[in-house]
Each structure stands twice: as C-alpha cells, then as structure tokens.
Amino acid sequence: MSDGRTFPTLAKVEKANVEQLARWYRFYAADTAEERKIANRIAVRLKEKGGITPALSAKIGFGGV
C-alpha cells in the first residue's frame, strides 16, 4: 500500500473476525494484482459473515483503520 499500511496476507484474512474484515474492506485500497486477489477474498469472507451492517458501519466509522 502506498500510504504506509501493510496489506493483510491471505492467512490473516482467513483468521480475521467480521470487524477486521470490514475495516480492511472499507479502508484499504488494493494497488497490486496480489492485493486485489486478497481484497477479493476479504469481500467474499465479509459477505459470508453477513456483510457490513449499520451497527458495524457505525462502529468502524469512516476515519480509517
């Protein structure tokens, strides 16, 4: 990532809870082909866990990770 944050690995994505998945989904931009692959997996896992609900959206906010 160009902003200094480290993009999660696939292993971290597989272990992440729904809140962490939502944060990555909302705040991390995939810059490379590998990051896009991981971002797609984040989206799938997040959807499997019910997606971003209004309560979860309020909890993670819009200010960043």
mmCIF file of the N, C-alpha and C atoms, coordinates in Angstrom:
data_MODEL
# 
_entry.id   MODEL 
# 
loop_
_atom_site.group_PDB 
_atom_site.id 
_atom_site.type_symbol 
_atom_site.label_atom_id 
_atom_site.label_alt_id 
_atom_site.label_comp_id 
_atom_site.label_asym_id 
_atom_site.label_entity_id 
_atom_site.label_seq_id 
_atom_site.pdbx_PDB_ins_code 
_atom_site.Cartn_x 
_atom_site.Cartn_y 
_atom_site.Cartn_z 
_atom_site.occupancy 
_atom_site.B_iso_or_equiv 
_atom_site.pdbx_formal_charge 
_atom_site.auth_seq_id 
_atom_site.auth_comp_id 
_atom_site.auth_asym_id 
_atom_site.auth_atom_id 
_atom_site.pdbx_PDB_model_num 
ATOM 1   N N  . MET A 1 1  ? 0.831   -1.182  0.000  1.00 0.00 ? 1  MET A N  1 
ATOM 2   C CA . MET A 1 1  ? 0.000   0.000   0.000  1.00 0.00 ? 1  MET A CA 1 
ATOM 3   C C  . MET A 1 1  ? 0.870   1.238   0.000  1.00 0.00 ? 1  MET A C  1 
ATOM 4   N N  . SER A 1 2  ? 0.437   2.210   -0.696 1.00 0.00 ? 2  SER A N  1 
ATOM 5   C CA . SER A 1 2  ? 1.247   3.413   -0.827 1.00 0.00 ? 2  SER A CA 1 
ATOM 6   C C  . SER A 1 2  ? 1.185   4.342   0.385  1.00 0.00 ? 2  SER A C  1 
ATOM 7   N N  . ASP A 1 3  ? 0.257   4.114   1.309  1.00 0.00 ? 3  ASP A N  1 
ATOM 8   C CA . ASP A 1 3  ? 0.139   5.017   2.464  1.00 0.00 ? 3  ASP A CA 1 
ATOM 9   C C  . ASP A 1 3  ? 0.871   4.525   3.705  1.00 0.00 ? 3  ASP A C  1 
ATOM 10  N N  . GLY A 1 4  ? 1.671   3.489   3.577  1.00 0.00 ? 4  GLY A N  1 
ATOM 11  C CA . GLY A 1 4  ? 2.460   3.010   4.700  1.00 0.00 ? 4  GLY A CA 1 
ATOM 12  C C  . GLY A 1 4  ? 1.838   1.864   5.478  1.00 0.00 ? 4  GLY A C  1 
ATOM 13  N N  . ARG A 1 5  ? 0.545   1.618   5.292  1.00 0.00 ? 5  ARG A N  1 
ATOM 14  C CA . ARG A 1 5  ? -0.082  0.482   5.962  1.00 0.00 ? 5  ARG A CA 1 
ATOM 15  C C  . ARG A 1 5  ? 0.266   -0.796  5.213  1.00 0.00 ? 5  ARG A C  1 
ATOM 16  N N  . THR A 1 6  ? 0.332   -1.889  5.931  1.00 0.00 ? 6  THR A N  1 
ATOM 17  C CA . THR A 1 6  ? 0.640   -3.175  5.331  1.00 0.00 ? 6  THR A CA 1 
ATOM 18  C C  . THR A 1 6  ? -0.648  -3.885  4.968  1.00 0.00 ? 6  THR A C  1 
ATOM 19  N N  . PHE A 1 7  ? -0.767  -4.290  3.720  1.00 0.00 ? 7  PHE A N  1 
ATOM 20  C CA . PHE A 1 7  ? -1.941  -5.039  3.285  1.00 0.00 ? 7  PHE A CA 1 
ATOM 21  C C  . PHE A 1 7  ? -1.915  -6.400  3.967  1.00 0.00 ? 7  PHE A C  1 
ATOM 22  N N  . PRO A 1 8  ? -3.064  -6.909  4.397  1.00 0.00 ? 8  PRO A N  1 
ATOM 23  C CA . PRO A 1 8  ? -3.074  -8.200  5.092  1.00 0.00 ? 8  PRO A CA 1 
ATOM 24  C C  . PRO A 1 8  ? -2.706  -9.347  4.158  1.00 0.00 ? 8  PRO A C  1 
ATOM 25  N N  . THR A 1 9  ? -2.196  -10.408 4.749  1.00 0.00 ? 9  THR A N  1 
ATOM 26  C CA . THR A 1 9  ? -1.914  -11.622 3.978  1.00 0.00 ? 9  THR A CA 1 
ATOM 27  C C  . THR A 1 9  ? -3.197  -12.445 3.890  1.00 0.00 ? 9  THR A C  1 
ATOM 28  N N  . LEU A 1 10 ? -3.221  -13.413 2.978  1.00 0.00 ? 10 LEU A N  1 
ATOM 29  C CA . LEU A 1 10 ? -4.375  -14.316 2.887  1.00 0.00 ? 10 LEU A CA 1 
ATOM 30  C C  . LEU A 1 10 ? -4.566  -15.078 4.191  1.00 0.00 ? 10 LEU A C  1 
ATOM 31  N N  . ALA A 1 11 ? -3.477  -15.445 4.847  1.00 0.00 ? 11 ALA A N  1 
ATOM 32  C CA . ALA A 1 11 ? -3.588  -16.164 6.124  1.00 0.00 ? 11 ALA A CA 1 
ATOM 33  C C  . ALA A 1 11 ? -4.282  -15.297 7.168  1.00 0.00 ? 11 ALA A C  1 
ATOM 34  N N  . LYS A 1 12 ? -3.950  -14.013 7.227  1.00 0.00 ? 12 LYS A N  1 
ATOM 35  C CA . LYS A 1 12 ? -4.604  -13.113 8.178  1.00 0.00 ? 12 LYS A CA 1 
ATOM 36  C C  . LYS A 1 12 ? -6.076  -12.930 7.834  1.00 0.00 ? 12 LYS A C  1 
ATOM 37  N N  . VAL A 1 13 ? -6.382  -12.862 6.553  1.00 0.00 ? 13 VAL A N  1 
ATOM 38  C CA . VAL A 1 13 ? -7.776  -12.726 6.111  1.00 0.00 ? 13 VAL A CA 1 
ATOM 39  C C  . VAL A 1 13 ? -8.594  -13.931 6.568  1.00 0.00 ? 13 VAL A C  1 
ATOM 40  N N  . GLU A 1 14 ? -8.025  -15.107 6.453  1.00 0.00 ? 14 GLU A N  1 
ATOM 41  C CA . GLU A 1 14 ? -8.747  -16.329 6.834  1.00 0.00 ? 14 GLU A CA 1 
ATOM 42  C C  . GLU A 1 14 ? -9.027  -16.384 8.333  1.00 0.00 ? 14 GLU A C  1 
ATOM 43  N N  . LYS A 1 15 ? -8.216  -15.737 9.135  1.00 0.00 ? 15 LYS A N  1 
ATOM 44  C CA . LYS A 1 15 ? -8.372  -15.773 10.594 1.00 0.00 ? 15 LYS A CA 1 
ATOM 45  C C  . LYS A 1 15 ? -9.146  -14.571 11.133 1.00 0.00 ? 15 LYS A C  1 
ATOM 46  N N  . ALA A 1 16 ? -9.364  -13.562 10.314 1.00 0.00 ? 16 ALA A N  1 
ATOM 47  C CA . ALA A 1 16 ? -9.930  -12.297 10.787 1.00 0.00 ? 16 ALA A CA 1 
ATOM 48  C C  . ALA A 1 16 ? -11.409 -12.418 11.160 1.00 0.00 ? 16 ALA A C  1 
ATOM 49  N N  . ASN A 1 17 ? -11.792 -11.611 12.151 1.00 0.00 ? 17 ASN A N  1 
ATOM 50  C CA . ASN A 1 17 ? -13.209 -11.534 12.514 1.00 0.00 ? 17 ASN A CA 1 
ATOM 51  C C  . ASN A 1 17 ? -13.905 -10.538 11.592 1.00 0.00 ? 17 ASN A C  1 
ATOM 52  N N  . VAL A 1 18 ? -15.217 -10.463 11.712 1.00 0.00 ? 18 VAL A N  1 
ATOM 53  C CA . VAL A 1 18 ? -16.002 -9.640  10.800 1.00 0.00 ? 18 VAL A CA 1 
ATOM 54  C C  . VAL A 1 18 ? -15.641 -8.162  10.917 1.00 0.00 ? 18 VAL A C  1 
ATOM 55  N N  . GLU A 1 19 ? -15.335 -7.684  12.113 1.00 0.00 ? 19 GLU A N  1 
ATOM 56  C CA . GLU A 1 19 ? -14.967 -6.276  12.270 1.00 0.00 ? 19 GLU A CA 1 
ATOM 57  C C  . GLU A 1 19 ? -13.674 -5.958  11.526 1.00 0.00 ? 19 GLU A C  1 
ATOM 58  N N  . GLN A 1 20 ? -12.678 -6.826  11.652 1.00 0.00 ? 20 GLN A N  1 
ATOM 59  C CA . GLN A 1 20 ? -11.412 -6.587  10.954 1.00 0.00 ? 20 GLN A CA 1 
ATOM 60  C C  . GLN A 1 20 ? -11.606 -6.650  9.444  1.00 0.00 ? 20 GLN A C  1 
ATOM 61  N N  . LEU A 1 21 ? -12.377 -7.626  8.980  1.00 0.00 ? 21 LEU A N  1 
ATOM 62  C CA . LEU A 1 21 ? -12.656 -7.730  7.546  1.00 0.00 ? 21 LEU A CA 1 
ATOM 63  C C  . LEU A 1 21 ? -13.318 -6.454  7.041  1.00 0.00 ? 21 LEU A C  1 
ATOM 64  N N  . ALA A 1 22 ? -14.277 -5.931  7.800  1.00 0.00 ? 22 ALA A N  1 
ATOM 65  C CA . ALA A 1 22 ? -14.977 -4.712  7.402  1.00 0.00 ? 22 ALA A CA 1 
ATOM 66  C C  . ALA A 1 22 ? -14.022 -3.522  7.339  1.00 0.00 ? 22 ALA A C  1 
ATOM 67  N N  . ARG A 1 23 ? -13.106 -3.433  8.291  1.00 0.00 ? 23 ARG A N  1 
ATOM 68  C CA . ARG A 1 23 ? -12.124 -2.333  8.274  1.00 0.00 ? 23 ARG A CA 1 
ATOM 69  C C  . ARG A 1 23 ? -11.246 -2.413  7.029  1.00 0.00 ? 23 ARG A C  1 
ATOM 70  N N  . TRP A 1 24 ? -10.738 -3.604  6.752  1.00 0.00 ? 24 TRP A N  1 
ATOM 71  C CA . TRP A 1 24 ? -9.915  -3.765  5.552  1.00 0.00 ? 24 TRP A CA 1 
ATOM 72  C C  . TRP A 1 24 ? -10.719 -3.436  4.305  1.00 0.00 ? 24 TRP A C  1 
ATOM 73  N N  . TYR A 1 25 ? -11.929 -3.923  4.242  1.00 0.00 ? 25 TYR A N  1 
ATOM 74  C CA . TYR A 1 25 ? -12.787 -3.712  3.074  1.00 0.00 ? 25 TYR A CA 1 
ATOM 75  C C  . TYR A 1 25 ? -13.036 -2.222  2.851  1.00 0.00 ? 25 TYR A C  1 
ATOM 76  N N  . ARG A 1 26 ? -13.315 -1.495  3.917  1.00 0.00 ? 26 ARG A N  1 
ATOM 77  C CA . ARG A 1 26 ? -13.644 -0.074  3.802  1.00 0.00 ? 26 ARG A CA 1 
ATOM 78  C C  . ARG A 1 26 ? -12.422 0.804   3.587  1.00 0.00 ? 26 ARG A C  1 
ATOM 79  N N  . PHE A 1 27 ? -11.306 0.502   4.217  1.00 0.00 ? 27 PHE A N  1 
ATOM 80  C CA . PHE A 1 27 ? -10.209 1.465   4.263  1.00 0.00 ? 27 PHE A CA 1 
ATOM 81  C C  . PHE A 1 27 ? -8.966  1.121   3.446  1.00 0.00 ? 27 PHE A C  1 
ATOM 82  N N  . TYR A 1 28 ? -8.794  -0.112  3.010  1.00 0.00 ? 28 TYR A N  1 
ATOM 83  C CA . TYR A 1 28 ? -7.586  -0.469  2.285  1.00 0.00 ? 28 TYR A CA 1 
ATOM 84  C C  . TYR A 1 28 ? -7.847  -0.508  0.788  1.00 0.00 ? 28 TYR A C  1 
ATOM 85  N N  . ALA A 1 29 ? -7.009  0.142   0.027  1.00 0.00 ? 29 ALA A N  1 
ATOM 86  C CA . ALA A 1 29 ? -7.087  0.123   -1.432 1.00 0.00 ? 29 ALA A CA 1 
ATOM 87  C C  . ALA A 1 29 ? -6.033  -0.848  -1.961 1.00 0.00 ? 29 ALA A C  1 
ATOM 88  N N  . ALA A 1 30 ? -6.455  -1.718  -2.841 1.00 0.00 ? 30 ALA A N  1 
ATOM 89  C CA . ALA A 1 30 ? -5.540  -2.701  -3.430 1.00 0.00 ? 30 ALA A CA 1 
ATOM 90  C C  . ALA A 1 30 ? -4.805  -2.054  -4.601 1.00 0.00 ? 30 ALA A C  1 
ATOM 91  N N  . ASP A 1 31 ? -3.488  -1.988  -4.499 1.00 0.00 ? 31 ASP A N  1 
ATOM 92  C CA . ASP A 1 31 ? -2.673  -1.345  -5.527 1.00 0.00 ? 31 ASP A CA 1 
ATOM 93  C C  . ASP A 1 31 ? -2.081  -2.323  -6.541 1.00 0.00 ? 31 ASP A C  1 
ATOM 94  N N  . THR A 1 32 ? -1.888  -3.563  -6.136 1.00 0.00 ? 32 THR A N  1 
ATOM 95  C CA . THR A 1 32 ? -1.226  -4.544  -6.999 1.00 0.00 ? 32 THR A CA 1 
ATOM 96  C C  . THR A 1 32 ? -2.170  -5.710  -7.293 1.00 0.00 ? 32 THR A C  1 
ATOM 97  N N  . ALA A 1 33 ? -1.781  -6.548  -8.226 1.00 0.00 ? 33 ALA A N  1 
ATOM 98  C CA . ALA A 1 33 ? -2.583  -7.727  -8.568 1.00 0.00 ? 33 ALA A CA 1 
ATOM 99  C C  . ALA A 1 33 ? -2.729  -8.649  -7.352 1.00 0.00 ? 33 ALA A C  1 
ATOM 100 N N  . GLU A 1 34 ? -1.679  -8.822  -6.587 1.00 0.00 ? 34 GLU A N  1 
ATOM 101 C CA . GLU A 1 34 ? -1.733  -9.673  -5.394 1.00 0.00 ? 34 GLU A CA 1 
ATOM 102 C C  . GLU A 1 34 ? -2.684  -9.076  -4.355 1.00 0.00 ? 34 GLU A C  1 
ATOM 103 N N  . GLU A 1 35 ? -2.615  -7.767  -4.165 1.00 0.00 ? 35 GLU A N  1 
ATOM 104 C CA . GLU A 1 35 ? -3.521  -7.117  -3.220 1.00 0.00 ? 35 GLU A CA 1 
ATOM 105 C C  . GLU A 1 35 ? -4.976  -7.215  -3.684 1.00 0.00 ? 35 GLU A C  1 
ATOM 106 N N  . ARG A 1 36 ? -5.221  -7.128  -4.988 1.00 0.00 ? 36 ARG A N  1 
ATOM 107 C CA . ARG A 1 36 ? -6.588  -7.275  -5.500 1.00 0.00 ? 36 ARG A CA 1 
ATOM 108 C C  . ARG A 1 36 ? -7.118  -8.680  -5.235 1.00 0.00 ? 36 ARG A C  1 
ATOM 109 N N  . LYS A 1 37 ? -6.249  -9.677  -5.351 1.00 0.00 ? 37 LYS A N  1 
ATOM 110 C CA . LYS A 1 37 ? -6.636  -11.057 -5.043 1.00 0.00 ? 37 LYS A CA 1 
ATOM 111 C C  . LYS A 1 37 ? -7.051  -11.160 -3.565 1.00 0.00 ? 37 LYS A C  1 
ATOM 112 N N  . ILE A 1 38 ? -6.275  -10.556 -2.692 1.00 0.00 ? 38 ILE A N  1 
ATOM 113 C CA . ILE A 1 38 ? -6.567  -10.579 -1.256 1.00 0.00 ? 38 ILE A CA 1 
ATOM 114 C C  . ILE A 1 38 ? -7.840  -9.770  -0.978 1.00 0.00 ? 38 ILE A C  1 
ATOM 115 N N  . ALA A 1 39 ? -7.989  -8.619  -1.631 1.00 0.00 ? 39 ALA A N  1 
ATOM 116 C CA . ALA A 1 39 ? -9.186  -7.792  -1.448 1.00 0.00 ? 39 ALA A CA 1 
ATOM 117 C C  . ALA A 1 39 ? -10.444 -8.552  -1.859 1.00 0.00 ? 39 ALA A C  1 
ATOM 118 N N  . ASN A 1 40 ? -10.354 -9.326  -2.924 1.00 0.00 ? 40 ASN A N  1 
ATOM 119 C CA . ASN A 1 40 ? -11.499 -10.138 -3.343 1.00 0.00 ? 40 ASN A CA 1 
ATOM 120 C C  . ASN A 1 40 ? -11.850 -11.166 -2.278 1.00 0.00 ? 40 ASN A C  1 
ATOM 121 N N  . ARG A 1 41 ? -10.852 -11.766 -1.663 1.00 0.00 ? 41 ARG A N  1 
ATOM 122 C CA . ARG A 1 41 ? -11.105 -12.747 -0.599 1.00 0.00 ? 41 ARG A CA 1 
ATOM 123 C C  . ARG A 1 41 ? -11.704 -12.061 0.625  1.00 0.00 ? 41 ARG A C  1 
ATOM 124 N N  . ILE A 1 42 ? -11.237 -10.859 0.947  1.00 0.00 ? 42 ILE A N  1 
ATOM 125 C CA . ILE A 1 42 ? -11.829 -10.096 2.045  1.00 0.00 ? 42 ILE A CA 1 
ATOM 126 C C  . ILE A 1 42 ? -13.316 -9.900  1.767  1.00 0.00 ? 42 ILE A C  1 
ATOM 127 N N  . ALA A 1 43 ? -13.662 -9.499  0.558  1.00 0.00 ? 43 ALA A N  1 
ATOM 128 C CA . ALA A 1 43 ? -15.062 -9.251  0.205  1.00 0.00 ? 43 ALA A CA 1 
ATOM 129 C C  . ALA A 1 43 ? -15.905 -10.513 0.337  1.00 0.00 ? 43 ALA A C  1 
ATOM 130 N N  . VAL A 1 44 ? -15.379 -11.642 -0.116 1.00 0.00 ? 44 VAL A N  1 
ATOM 131 C CA . VAL A 1 44 ? -16.113 -12.915 -0.019 1.00 0.00 ? 44 VAL A CA 1 
ATOM 132 C C  . VAL A 1 44 ? -16.328 -13.298 1.436  1.00 0.00 ? 44 VAL A C  1 
ATOM 133 N N  . ARG A 1 45 ? -15.277 -13.248 2.231  1.00 0.00 ? 45 ARG A N  1 
ATOM 134 C CA . ARG A 1 45 ? -15.406 -13.615 3.652  1.00 0.00 ? 45 ARG A CA 1 
ATOM 135 C C  . ARG A 1 45 ? -16.349 -12.682 4.387  1.00 0.00 ? 45 ARG A C  1 
ATOM 136 N N  . LEU A 1 46 ? -16.264 -11.399 4.090  1.00 0.00 ? 46 LEU A N  1 
ATOM 137 C CA . LEU A 1 46 ? -17.143 -10.433 4.731  1.00 0.00 ? 46 LEU A CA 1 
ATOM 138 C C  . LEU A 1 46 ? -18.602 -10.726 4.379  1.00 0.00 ? 46 LEU A C  1 
ATOM 139 N N  . LYS A 1 47 ? -18.872 -11.022 3.140  1.00 0.00 ? 47 LYS A N  1 
ATOM 140 C CA . LYS A 1 47 ? -20.239 -11.361 2.722  1.00 0.00 ? 47 LYS A CA 1 
ATOM 141 C C  . LYS A 1 47 ? -20.720 -12.627 3.428  1.00 0.00 ? 47 LYS A C  1 
ATOM 142 N N  . GLU A 1 48 ? -19.844 -13.621 3.538  1.00 0.00 ? 48 GLU A N  1 
ATOM 143 C CA . GLU A 1 48 ? -20.197 -14.871 4.228  1.00 0.00 ? 48 GLU A CA 1 
ATOM 144 C C  . GLU A 1 48 ? -20.578 -14.618 5.685  1.00 0.00 ? 48 GLU A C  1 
ATOM 145 N N  . LYS A 1 49 ? -19.996 -13.593 6.276  1.00 0.00 ? 49 LYS A N  1 
ATOM 146 C CA . LYS A 1 49 ? -20.239 -13.297 7.689  1.00 0.00 ? 49 LYS A CA 1 
ATOM 147 C C  . LYS A 1 49 ? -21.353 -12.263 7.879  1.00 0.00 ? 49 LYS A C  1 
ATOM 148 N N  . GLY A 1 50 ? -22.086 -11.956 6.822  1.00 0.00 ? 50 GLY A N  1 
ATOM 149 C CA . GLY A 1 50 ? -23.226 -11.060 6.946  1.00 0.00 ? 50 GLY A CA 1 
ATOM 150 C C  . GLY A 1 50 ? -23.015 -9.657  6.442  1.00 0.00 ? 50 GLY A C  1 
ATOM 151 N N  . GLY A 1 51 ? -21.819 -9.351  5.971  1.00 0.00 ? 51 GLY A N  1 
ATOM 152 C CA . GLY A 1 51 ? -21.547 -8.036  5.405  1.00 0.00 ? 51 GLY A CA 1 
ATOM 153 C C  . GLY A 1 51 ? -21.438 -6.944  6.460  1.00 0.00 ? 51 GLY A C  1 
ATOM 154 N N  . ILE A 1 52 ? -21.432 -5.726  5.971  1.00 0.00 ? 52 ILE A N  1 
ATOM 155 C CA . ILE A 1 52 ? -21.332 -4.570  6.862  1.00 0.00 ? 52 ILE A CA 1 
ATOM 156 C C  . ILE A 1 52 ? -22.751 -4.135  7.226  1.00 0.00 ? 52 ILE A C  1 
ATOM 157 N N  . THR A 1 53 ? -23.120 -4.373  8.453  1.00 0.00 ? 53 THR A N  1 
ATOM 158 C CA . THR A 1 53 ? -24.423 -3.966  8.957  1.00 0.00 ? 53 THR A CA 1 
ATOM 159 C C  . THR A 1 53 ? -24.355 -2.492  9.372  1.00 0.00 ? 53 THR A C  1 
ATOM 160 N N  . PRO A 1 54 ? -25.502 -1.847  9.561  1.00 0.00 ? 54 PRO A N  1 
ATOM 161 C CA . PRO A 1 54 ? -25.464 -0.459  10.035 1.00 0.00 ? 54 PRO A CA 1 
ATOM 162 C C  . PRO A 1 54 ? -24.701 -0.309  11.359 1.00 0.00 ? 54 PRO A C  1 
ATOM 163 N N  . ALA A 1 55 ? -24.887 -1.250  12.269 1.00 0.00 ? 55 ALA A N  1 
ATOM 164 C CA . ALA A 1 55 ? -24.183 -1.177  13.560 1.00 0.00 ? 55 ALA A CA 1 
ATOM 165 C C  . ALA A 1 55 ? -22.671 -1.322  13.370 1.00 0.00 ? 55 ALA A C  1 
ATOM 166 N N  . LEU A 1 56 ? -22.254 -2.245  12.526 1.00 0.00 ? 56 LEU A N  1 
ATOM 167 C CA . LEU A 1 56 ? -20.826 -2.438  12.268 1.00 0.00 ? 56 LEU A CA 1 
ATOM 168 C C  . LEU A 1 56 ? -20.255 -1.211  11.556 1.00 0.00 ? 56 LEU A C  1 
ATOM 169 N N  . SER A 1 57 ? -20.996 -0.668  10.626 1.00 0.00 ? 57 SER A N  1 
ATOM 170 C CA . SER A 1 57 ? -20.551 0.523   9.917  1.00 0.00 ? 57 SER A CA 1 
ATOM 171 C C  . SER A 1 57 ? -20.331 1.679   10.894 1.00 0.00 ? 57 SER A C  1 
ATOM 172 N N  . ALA A 1 58 ? -21.253 1.860   11.808 1.00 0.00 ? 58 ALA A N  1 
ATOM 173 C CA . ALA A 1 58 ? -21.113 2.918   12.814 1.00 0.00 ? 58 ALA A CA 1 
ATOM 174 C C  . ALA A 1 58 ? -19.895 2.672   13.691 1.00 0.00 ? 58 ALA A C  1 
ATOM 175 N N  . LYS A 1 59 ? -19.658 1.402   14.045 1.00 0.00 ? 59 LYS A N  1 
ATOM 176 C CA . LYS A 1 59 ? -18.533 1.063   14.925 1.00 0.00 ? 59 LYS A CA 1 
ATOM 177 C C  . LYS A 1 59 ? -17.185 1.355   14.271 1.00 0.00 ? 59 LYS A C  1 
ATOM 178 N N  . ILE A 1 60 ? -17.023 0.990   12.997 1.00 0.00 ? 60 ILE A N  1 
ATOM 179 C CA . ILE A 1 60 ? -15.721 1.178   12.350 1.00 0.00 ? 60 ILE A CA 1 
ATOM 180 C C  . ILE A 1 60 ? -15.567 2.602   11.816 1.00 0.00 ? 60 ILE A C  1 
ATOM 181 N N  . GLY A 1 61 ? -16.670 3.310   11.612 1.00 0.00 ? 61 GLY A N  1 
ATOM 182 C CA . GLY A 1 61 ? -16.615 4.697   11.169 1.00 0.00 ? 61 GLY A CA 1 
ATOM 183 C C  . GLY A 1 61 ? -16.072 4.872   9.767  1.00 0.00 ? 61 GLY A C  1 
ATOM 184 N N  . PHE A 1 62 ? -15.664 6.090   9.481  1.00 0.00 ? 62 PHE A N  1 
ATOM 185 C CA . PHE A 1 62 ? -15.137 6.418   8.162  1.00 0.00 ? 62 PHE A CA 1 
ATOM 186 C C  . PHE A 1 62 ? -13.752 7.024   8.231  1.00 0.00 ? 62 PHE A C  1 
ATOM 187 N N  . GLY A 1 63 ? -13.164 7.055   9.437  1.00 0.00 ? 63 GLY A N  1 
ATOM 188 C CA . GLY A 1 63 ? -11.901 7.751   9.627  1.00 0.00 ? 63 GLY A CA 1 
ATOM 189 C C  . GLY A 1 63 ? -10.654 6.976   9.324  1.00 0.00 ? 63 GLY A C  1 
ATOM 190 N N  . GLY A 1 64 ? -10.739 5.694   9.083  1.00 0.00 ? 64 GLY A N  1 
ATOM 191 C CA . GLY A 1 64 ? -9.559  4.898   8.784  1.00 0.00 ? 64 GLY A CA 1 
ATOM 192 C C  . GLY A 1 64 ? -9.354  3.779   9.784  1.00 0.00 ? 64 GLY A C  1 
ATOM 193 N N  . VAL A 1 65 ? -8.310  3.041   9.575  1.00 0.00 ? 65 VAL A N  1 
ATOM 194 C CA . VAL A 1 65 ? -8.022  1.879   10.397 1.00 0.00 ? 65 VAL A CA 1 
ATOM 195 C C  . VAL A 1 65 ? -7.433  2.359   11.638 1.00 0.00 ? 65 VAL A C  1 
# 
